[in-house]
Amino acid sequence: MNASTLFAALLVTASLAACDKPTTVNVPPPAVGVPGPAGPQGSTGSDGLKGDTGKTGDATTVIVVPAASSPSN
């Protein structure tokens, strides 16, 4: 009787030790930074070189490029 109690206690201990204990991971929320003061205003760009205006054509043909189509899902 004494051996069966000892065997039962060892069996319970071994079965509880073999159980997989779930691990809980606490993920902190993303840090939201407070924006700092605005930086100094940048300088304006140069106008660049201006090209000559184009020559008026003598034909009446108009080429119309179709708009890009939206991708279908």
C-alpha positions as CSV (number, residue, x, y, z in Angstrom):
1,M,0.0,0.0,0.0
2,N,2.8,2.4,0.8
3,A,4.5,1.7,-2.5
4,S,1.3,2.3,-4.5
5,T,0.9,5.7,-2.8
6,L,4.5,6.6,-3.6
7,F,4.0,5.4,-7.2
8,A,0.8,7.4,-7.6
9,A,2.5,10.6,-6.3
10,L,5.4,10.1,-8.7
11,L,3.0,9.5,-11.6
12,V,1.1,12.7,-10.8
13,T,4.3,14.7,-10.5
14,A,5.6,13.4,-13.8
15,S,2.4,14.0,-15.6
16,L,2.1,17.6,-14.4
17,A,5.7,18.3,-15.2
18,A,5.2,17.1,-18.8
19,C,2.3,19.5,-19.5
20,D,3.1,22.4,-21.9
21,K,2.6,25.7,-20.1
22,P,1.5,28.5,-22.5
23,T,3.8,31.5,-22.5
24,T,2.2,34.9,-22.4
25,V,4.1,37.6,-24.2
26,N,3.1,41.2,-23.5
27,V,3.8,43.3,-26.5
28,P,4.1,47.0,-25.6
29,P,2.1,49.4,-27.8
30,P,4.1,51.3,-30.4
31,A,5.7,54.4,-29.1
32,V,4.0,57.5,-30.5
33,G,6.5,60.4,-30.7
34,V,5.5,64.0,-30.3
35,P,6.7,66.0,-33.3
36,G,9.2,68.6,-32.6
37,P,9.3,72.2,-33.8
38,A,9.3,72.8,-37.5
39,G,12.7,73.4,-39.2
40,P,13.8,76.5,-41.0
41,Q,12.2,77.2,-44.4
42,G,14.3,76.1,-47.4
43,S,15.4,78.4,-50.2
44,T,13.4,78.6,-53.3
45,G,14.6,76.9,-56.4
46,S,15.9,78.6,-59.6
47,D,13.7,79.1,-62.6
48,G,16.1,77.2,-64.8
49,L,16.6,77.8,-68.5
50,K,13.5,78.6,-70.6
51,G,13.1,76.9,-73.9
52,D,11.8,78.4,-77.1
53,T,8.1,78.0,-77.9
54,G,7.2,75.4,-80.4
55,K,6.3,76.0,-84.0
56,T,2.6,75.8,-84.8
57,G,1.8,72.8,-87.0
58,D,-0.2,73.0,-90.2
59,A,-2.0,69.6,-89.7
60,T,-5.2,69.1,-87.8
61,T,-4.5,65.6,-86.5
62,V,-5.0,65.3,-82.7
63,I,-3.5,62.3,-80.9
64,V,-5.4,61.3,-77.7
65,V,-3.6,58.9,-75.3
66,P,-6.1,56.8,-73.4
67,A,-6.0,57.0,-69.6
68,A,-4.4,54.1,-67.7
69,S,-6.9,51.5,-66.6
70,S,-7.3,50.6,-63.0
71,P,-6.1,47.1,-62.0
72,S,-8.9,44.7,-61.5
73,N,-9.0,42.6,-58.3
